[in-house]
Amino acid sequence: MTMRSRRWIFVFFIGVMFFSFKPVFATNMTTPNFNEAMFSQAEPPSRPIQSLSKQIKSVSQTVSSSQQTQSVRQQTESSSQKTRLLSQTESSVQQTMSQQTESSNQQMIRQQAESSSQQTPSVSQQAESSSQQTEPLSEQIPNKPLANGKLIKGIYISQTTAEDTKYFTYLVERAKKVGINTFIVDLELPSKKYAQNMQLLKENNIHYVARIIVFPGGGTKEQVASLAIREKKLKLAKMAISYGASQIQLDYIRYNTKQIPSHKNSETIAQLIAWFKDNINVPLQVDVFGISSYGESKYIGQSIQLIGQTADVLCPMVYPSHYEPYKIHAVTPYETVYGSLKAIHGQFNNQALPFKLVPYIELSNYRYKLSHAKKMDYIYSQIQAVENANADGWYVWSARNMYDNLFYILETKQVR
């Protein structure tokens, strides 16, 4: 078969194929029902595209949502990190502020303590640890013999009590049993009853020291300069000596607190004390404020270094109730008393004192309420402080002369 024949056969075959399939193509293009029947079970051609678009959109939204979720998660994590960072920063700031506040408070406390030390002794300056209580000032201060080899132990007695024979006798008997060897007795007006009861002290070998108040409440410049006032007080002192007083104790021999502070005040008071010393023939005791233990008190004119040149016995009133802040000193009686006596020794370079040191201590704190048990500890702590500070003894003050608590302590506690 030639090449041409083959071509014709091929053309013929194509033609047959064309005309055989034409109705199908025509129907397919012109009959919508077929299309409906054909696609009744399926989406029209445009819908898959639409669906795909929706799927793509859905996927896109999902991806976007995922991205947003991730972004939100990242933001949340970032926010969480920021929160943690903020929390850490806040904590750090609070810690820093706390440290700064604590440091500031400590600095303020130190400043207050330093400021307080110029006026009243701070606890930190006078407080000693318990180990120091077992290592008293006696290692720093030379020991000296006490009067008659005994520690001076005395109680204060008002003139009213001294003239109440029954109660005065009771005090004498109780005091003698517990080792009290001295009564400091007020004398304001001469009295026969007073004179008779002072003989009771002599009969029981108890020293009678007469307390003379020179300027009640402290004197003004005019009162301190008054010769009439000093001669009147000197007359009382001589009357006490005639009643059997072995020593004279001057109290309130100072200016009042309204004076302009000056060293001249201290010089004037020291000269007045010297005048009394020159005019009596028995040892002279002088009471001073506890605050003067830490240095000259220029308002009231009390300088221990000046007074010590004349006085035979110095009696600092180291009552914890008289120190500020009183709420602290009320619960640290040992430290308050011990610190004050230590400071007096310090004024004399811890050398032997030129006078006997017999401080006043108190039975109660009128500014701070104490239970009975704590009150007993309060008293005993002061006695221990006096002993450990190497003082020559102690005088106990009770305005109402109620000494049963003291007697009980001396009966049951170990004292020198």
MOLIN-V332330 format. One record per residue. RES is the residue in one letter. PHI is phi in whole degrees, -180 to 180 (* if undefined). PSI is psi as a letter, one per 20 degrees, with the letter a starting at -180 (* if undefined). Layout:
RES|PHI|PSI  RES|PHI|PSI
This chain:
M|*|p  T|-76|r  M|-65|h  R|-65|g  S|-59|g  R|-58|g  R|-62|g  W|-61|g  I|-58|g  F|-65|g  V|-65|g  F|-60|g  F|-65|g  I|-66|g  G|-63|g  V|-57|g  M|-63|h  F|-67|g  F|-70|h  S|-71|h  F|-96|i  K|-58|g  P|-60|h  V|-64|g  F|-63|h  A|-67|g  T|-59|g  N|-64|h  M|-96|h  T|-113|i  T|-112|o  P|-69|h  N|-61|h  F|-61|g  N|-61|h  E|-67|g  A|-68|h  M|-70|h  F|-109|j  S|-62|h  Q|-99|j  A|-144|r  E|-75|q  P|-60|r  P|-56|h  S|-70|h  R|-70|h  P|-57|h  I|-66|g  Q|-63|g  S|-62|g  L|-63|h  S|-63|g  K|-65|g  Q|-63|g  I|-61|g  K|-63|g  S|-63|g  V|-61|g  S|-60|g  Q|-65|h  T|-62|g  V|-62|g  S|-62|g  S|-62|g  S|-62|g  Q|-64|g  Q|-64|g  T|-58|g  Q|-64|g  S|-64|g  V|-62|g  R|-60|g  Q|-64|g  Q|-63|g  T|-62|g  E|-63|g  S|-63|g  S|-63|g  S|-62|g  Q|-64|g  K|-64|g  T|-62|g  R|-62|g  L|-64|g  L|-63|g  S|-62|g  Q|-64|g  T|-63|g  E|-61|g  S|-61|g  S|-64|g  V|-64|g  Q|-62|g  Q|-64|g  T|-63|g  M|-63|h  S|-61|g  Q|-66|g  Q|-65|g  T|-63|g  E|-61|g  S|-63|g  S|-64|g  N|-63|g  Q|-63|g  Q|-66|g  M|-63|g  I|-62|g  R|-64|g  Q|-64|g  Q|-64|g  A|-64|g  E|-67|h  S|-66|g  S|-64|h  S|-66|h  Q|-81|i  Q|-113|g  T|-130|q  P|-66|p  S|-81|q  V|-61|h  S|-64|h  Q|-80|h  Q|-100|i  A|-72|p  E|-122|q  S|-72|r  S|-62|h  S|-68|h  Q|-76|h  Q|-68|h  T|-88|i  E|-126|m  P|-69|r  L|-65|i  S|-58|h  E|-79|h  Q|-101|h  I|-111|p  P|-59|p  N|-72|q  K|-136|q  P|-67|q  L|-88|r  A|-61|p  N|57|k  G|73|j  K|-119|q  L|-76|p  I|-73|p  K|-129|o  G|-135|r  I|-130|q  Y|-86|p  I|-131|p  S|-77|r  Q|-67|h  T|-60|g  T|-67|h  A|-62|h  E|-94|i  D|-91|n  T|-56|g  K|-62|g  Y|-72|h  F|-64|h  T|-64|g  Y|-59|g  L|-64|g  V|-61|g  E|-65|g  R|-66|g  A|-63|g  K|-63|h  K|-66|h  V|-101|j  G|93|j  I|-75|p  N|-120|j  T|-144|p  F|-116|p  I|-99|o  V|-117|p  D|-63|q  L|-134|o  E|-113|h  L|-139|p  P|-60|q  S|-154|p  K|-66|g  K|-60|g  Y|-60|g  A|-61|g  Q|-65|g  N|-72|h  M|-70|h  Q|-68|h  L|-63|h  L|-66|g  K|-62|h  E|-66|h  N|-106|j  N|56|k  I|-109|p  H|-69|p  Y|-104|o  V|-112|p  A|-88|p  R|-98|p  I|-116|p  I|-86|o  V|-83|g  F|-125|n  P|-54|p  G|79|i  G|95|q  G|-96|q  T|-85|r  K|-60|h  E|-68|g  Q|-67|g  V|-63|h  A|-84|i  S|-75|p  L|-71|h  A|-64|g  I|-66|g  R|-67|h  E|-70|h  K|-65|g  K|-71|h  L|-66|h  K|-64|g  L|-63|g  A|-63|g  K|-69|h  M|-64|g  A|-63|h  I|-64|h  S|-69|h  Y|-82|i  G|113|j  A|-64|p  S|-88|i  Q|-152|q  I|-113|p  Q|-115|p  L|-97|p  D|-119|q  Y|53|k  I|-95|m  R|-167|r  Y|-80|r  N|-77|r  T|-81|j  K|-90|j  Q|-79|q  I|-74|p  P|-62|p  S|-161|q  H|-65|h  K|-61|h  N|-60|g  S|-66|h  E|-65|g  T|-65|g  I|-65|g  A|-63|h  Q|-67|h  L|-67|g  I|-63|g  A|-63|h  W|-64|g  F|-62|g  K|-61|h  D|-73|i  N|-111|j  I|-127|q  N|-112|k  V|-128|r  P|-57|q  L|-112|p  Q|-107|q  V|-133|p  D|-88|p  V|-134|q  F|-64|q  G|-60|h  I|-64|h  S|-70|i  S|-62|h  Y|-98|j  G|145|r  E|-59|p  S|-104|n  K|-76|h  Y|-68|g  I|-94|i  G|78|l  Q|-118|o  S|-123|o  I|-62|h  Q|-66|h  L|-79|g  I|-63|h  G|-65|i  Q|-76|i  T|-121|g  A|-67|q  D|-86|h  V|-135|p  L|-106|p  C|-123|n  P|-74|p  M|-89|n  V|-92|l  Y|-70|p  P|-56|h  S|-68|i  H|-94|j  Y|-105|q  E|-115|q  P|-74|p  Y|-64|h  K|-67|h  I|-80|g  H|-68|h  A|-65|h  V|-104|j  T|-132|l  P|-63|h  Y|-60|g  E|-63|h  T|-65|g  V|-68|g  Y|-62|g  G|-63|h  S|-66|g  L|-69|h  K|-63|h  A|-65|h  I|-63|g  H|-61|h  G|-64|h  Q|-67|i  F|-115|k  N|55|k  N|58|k  Q|-96|r  A|-60|p  L|-75|q  P|-80|j  F|-147|r  K|-82|q  L|-110|o  V|-131|n  P|-76|q  Y|-88|p  I|-123|r  E|-124|q  L|-86|h  S|-152|r  N|-112|o  Y|-70|i  R|-101|i  Y|-144|o  K|-74|p  L|-126|q  S|-69|r  H|-60|g  A|-63|g  K|-70|h  K|-66|h  M|-66|g  D|-65|h  Y|-59|g  I|-68|g  Y|-64|h  S|-62|h  Q|-67|g  I|-63|g  Q|-61|h  A|-62|g  V|-62|g  E|-65|g  N|-71|h  A|-86|j  N|64|k  A|-78|r  D|-85|i  G|158|a  W|-148|q  Y|-117|p  V|-105|p  W|-103|p  S|-142|o  A|-59|h  R|-97|j  N|59|l  M|-102|o  Y|-117|j  D|-61|h  N|-62|g  L|-64|g  F|-59|g  Y|-64|g  I|-63|g  L|-67|h  E|-80|h  T|-114|i  K|-106|q  Q|-85|o  V|-135|r  R|-73|*
